[in-house]
Amino acid sequence: MPTTSNLRDALVEELRDCYDAEKQLVKALPKLAAAATSADLEAAFSSHLDETREHVNRLEQVFGILDQPPRGKHCDGIAGIIKEGSSTIEDEDGGPTMDACLIAAGQRAEHYEMAAYGTLIAWAKQLGLDDAVPLLEQTLDEEEAADRKLSSLGEGGINQSAAENTAMNGSSNGSGKRQSARGDEDEAENDSEMDENDNEDESTGSAGARMAMSRAASNSSGRSRTKSSGARGSSSRSSSSQRSARGGGSRKSSSSRQGRGGSKKRR
């Protein structure tokens, strides 16, 4: 949008923006026409191309009325719209869907120009530029007619054909998705069975390990009890031997005393 201090300067800046936009469209419309698969749509773009060349001529007349040289200022808005239209041509494979997208791109450009020319007409009227107003109004009428033509083509069969084509492709893609889903489910079931088998193997291994540990503990306990019993038996035998030794000692002492008694009798 223009950034000026008075309405006349603002109008000149807006004229320069429109002038550049129309020149960009003169280069873009042949590409849209070539990409269209509908003969009617191709004809509509070609017809509007001739009108767009005349729009450039009318803007040059308005510049003359304002005593300004016809000079454009790069229009970022229409450049973005044309870029989007070019992306559509590159991305789509053709057919009714391509035509529907081309109609959308064309109407975006028309609506941009309709807004711009509506502004120019309102400002020109306020500034008393009576000679410029009819020129601008004629161009606005043609932009509106082009927009209506594109709408009639879309609503007259192109959009419906594109929708039917989408439904057919959607059914095919849906079948493929269902097959893929079934394949994923089968794979998930196989993975689940493998996990269950692994868990069973792990459980069996763990049970075997626990049994082995239990037997080892039992054997260790048995050996400990055997050693303990042997130790107690040895201790009992040792105690018996000691008691026997003490008993023998007592008998020896008694015999000794008896011997001493006999000696006394002989004396």
C-alpha positions in Angstrom: 0.0 0.0 0.0 1.2 3.6 -0.7 2.7 5.6 2.1 2.2 9.2 1.2 0.9 12.4 2.8 -1.9 13.2 0.4 -4.6 11.3 -1.5 -3.4 12.3 -5.0 0.1 10.8 -4.3 -1.5 7.8 -2.8 -3.6 7.3 -6.0 -0.4 7.6 -8.1 1.3 4.9 -6.0 -1.7 2.6 -6.3 -1.7 3.1 -10.0 1.9 2.1 -10.2 1.1 -1.0 -8.2 -1.7 -2.0 -10.5 0.4 -1.3 -13.6 3.0 -3.7 -12.4 0.4 -6.3 -11.5 -1.2 -6.2 -14.9 2.2 -6.6 -16.6 3.0 -9.6 -14.4 -0.4 -11.2 -15.3 0.3 -10.6 -19.0 3.3 -13.0 -18.6 1.4 -15.5 -16.2 -1.9 -16.0 -18.0 -0.4 -17.9 -21.0 1.1 -20.4 -18.5 -2.3 -20.9 -16.9 -4.0 -21.4 -20.3 -1.4 -23.9 -21.3 -1.8 -25.9 -18.1 -5.6 -26.1 -18.4 -7.1 -29.4 -19.5 -10.5 -28.0 -20.0 -10.9 -26.3 -23.4 -13.4 -23.8 -21.9 -11.0 -22.9 -19.2 -8.1 -22.5 -21.6 -10.3 -20.2 -23.7 -11.3 -18.1 -20.7 -7.6 -17.5 -19.7 -6.7 -16.6 -23.3 -9.6 -14.2 -23.6 -8.7 -12.5 -20.3 -5.1 -12.2 -21.5 -6.3 -9.9 -24.4 -8.3 -7.9 -21.8 -5.3 -7.6 -19.5 -3.2 -6.1 -22.3 -5.9 -3.5 -22.7 -5.9 -2.9 -19.0 -2.3 -1.9 -19.3 -3.2 0.6 -22.0 -5.9 2.1 -20.0 -3.7 2.6 -17.0 -1.2 4.4 -19.2 -4.0 6.8 -20.2 -4.8 7.5 -16.6 -1.1 8.2 -15.9 -1.4 10.8 -18.8 -4.4 12.4 -17.2 -2.4 12.8 -14.0 0.6 14.1 -15.9 2.6 11.2 -14.6 5.0 8.9 -16.6 3.7 5.3 -16.8 5.9 3.5 -14.4 5.3 0.5 -12.3 6.2 -0.4 -8.7 6.8 -4.1 -8.0 3.5 -5.6 -6.7 4.3 -8.2 -4.1 0.7 -9.2 -3.7 0.1 -10.4 -7.2 3.6 -11.8 -7.3 2.7 -14.1 -4.4 -0.5 -15.2 -6.1 1.3 -16.0 -9.3 3.9 -18.0 -7.4 1.2 -20.1 -5.8 -0.4 -20.7 -9.2 3.0 -21.8 -10.6 3.3 -24.2 -7.6 -0.1 -25.7 -8.5 1.0 -26.3 -12.1 4.1 -28.1 -10.8 2.4 -30.2 -8.1 -0.7 -31.4 -9.9 -0.7 -34.2 -12.5 -3.5 -32.7 -14.7 -7.1 -33.4 -15.1 -10.1 -31.8 -13.4 -8.2 -31.3 -10.1 -5.6 -29.2 -12.0 -8.4 -27.2 -13.6 -10.1 -26.6 -10.3 -6.9 -25.3 -8.7 -6.2 -23.1 -11.8 -9.6 -21.5 -11.3 -8.8 -20.8 -7.7 -5.5 -19.2 -8.6 -7.2 -17.1 -11.3 -9.9 -15.9 -9.0 -7.4 -14.9 -6.3 -5.8 -12.7 -8.9 -9.1 -11.3 -10.0 -10.2 -10.5 -6.5 -6.9 -8.7 -5.8 -7.4 -6.5 -8.9 -11.1 -5.9 -8.2 -10.2 -4.5 -4.7 -7.4 -2.4 -6.2 -9.6 -0.9 -9.0 -12.4 -0.3 -6.6 -10.0 1.8 -4.4 -8.7 3.7 -7.5 -12.3 4.6 -8.6 -13.3 5.8 -5.1 -10.2 8.0 -4.8 -10.5 9.3 -8.4 -14.0 10.4 -7.7 -13.0 12.2 -4.6 -10.2 14.0 -6.4 -12.5 15.0 -9.3 -10.7 13.0 -11.9 -13.7 12.6 -14.1 -11.8 11.5 -17.2 -10.0 8.7 -15.3 -13.1 7.2 -13.6 -14.7 5.7 -16.7 -11.4 4.0 -17.8 -11.0 2.5 -14.4 -14.6 1.4 -14.2 -14.4 -0.3 -17.5 -11.4 -2.3 -16.3 -13.2 -3.2 -13.1 -16.2 -4.5 -15.0 -14.0 -6.8 -17.1 -12.3 -8.1 -13.9 -15.6 -8.9 -12.4 -16.8 -10.5 -15.6 -13.7 -12.7 -15.7 -14.3 -13.7 -12.1 -17.9 -14.7 -12.9 -16.7 -16.7 -15.9 -14.3 -18.7 -13.7 -17.0 -19.3 -11.1 -19.4 -20.6 -13.8 -16.7 -23.0 -15.2 -16.0 -24.4 -11.7 -19.6 -24.8 -10.8 -20.6 -26.0 -14.3 -18.7 -29.3 -14.0 -15.0 -28.9 -13.3 -15.4 -29.0 -9.5 -17.7 -32.0 -9.7 -15.3 -33.9 -11.9 -12.5 -33.1 -9.5 -14.6 -34.4 -6.6 -15.5 -37.6 -8.4 -11.8 -38.1 -9.3 -10.9 -37.6 -5.6 -13.5 -40.1 -4.5 -12.2 -42.7 -6.9 -8.6 -42.2 -5.7 -9.8 -42.1 -2.1 -11.4 -45.5 -2.5 -8.2 -47.0 -4.0 -6.1 -45.4 -1.3 -8.5 -46.6 1.4 -8.2 -50.2 0.2 -4.4 -49.9 0.3 -4.5 -48.5 3.8 -6.8 -51.3 5.0 -4.4 -53.9 3.5 -1.5 -52.2 5.2 -3.4 -52.1 8.5 -4.1 -55.8 8.3 -0.4 -56.5 7.5 0.5 -54.4 10.6 -1.9 -56.3 12.7 -0.5 -59.7 11.6 3.0 -58.5 12.3 1.9 -57.3 15.7 0.4 -60.7 16.5 3.6 -62.5 15.4 5.7 -60.2 17.6 3.3 -60.9 20.5 3.6 -64.7 20.0 7.4 -64.4 19.9 7.4 -62.3 23.1 5.2 -64.9 24.8 7.6 -67.7 23.7 10.5 -65.7 25.0 8.8 -65.2 28.3 8.0 -68.9 28.6 11.7 -69.8 27.9 12.8 -67.3 30.5 10.3 -68.7 33.0 11.5 -72.2 32.3 15.1 -71.2 32.7 14.4 -69.3 35.9 12.5 -72.3 37.3 15.4 -74.6 36.4 17.9 -72.2 38.0 15.8 -72.1 41.2 15.6 -75.9 41.4 19.4 -76.1 40.9 20.0 -73.6 43.6 17.6 -75.4 45.9 19.4 -78.8 45.4 22.8 -77.1 46.0 21.5 -75.6 49.2 20.1 -79.0 50.3 23.4 -80.7 49.6 25.3 -78.1 51.5 23.0 -78.4 54.4 23.4 -82.2 54.5 27.1 -82.0 54.5 27.0 -79.5 57.3 24.8 -81.8 59.4 27.1 -84.8 58.7 30.1 -82.9 59.8 28.3 -81.7 62.9 27.3 -85.2 63.8 30.8 -86.5 63.3 32.2 -83.8 65.4 29.7 -84.6 68.2 30.5 -88.4 67.9 34.3 -87.7 68.2 33.6 -85.5 71.2 31.6 -88.2 72.9 34.3 -90.8 72.3 36.9 -88.5 73.7 34.9 -87.9 76.8 34.4 -91.7 77.3 38.1 -92.3 77.0 38.9 -89.7 79.5 36.4 -91.2 82.0 37.9 -94.7 81.4 41.4 -93.3 82.1 40.2 -91.7 85.3 38.6 -95.0 86.3 41.9 -96.9 85.7 43.8 -94.4 87.7 41.4 -94.9 90.6 41.9 -98.6 90.5 45.6 -98.2 90.4 45.5 -96.0 93.5 43.4 -98.6 95.3 45.8 -101.4 94.5 48.6 -99.3 95.7 46.9 -98.7 99.0 46.1 -102.3 99.4 49.8 -103.2 98.8 50.9 -100.9 101.5 48.5 -102.5 103.9 49.9 -106.0 103.2 53.4 -104.8 104.0 52.4 -103.5 107.3 50.9 -107.0 108.2 54.1 -108.8 107.4 56.2 -106.5 109.6 
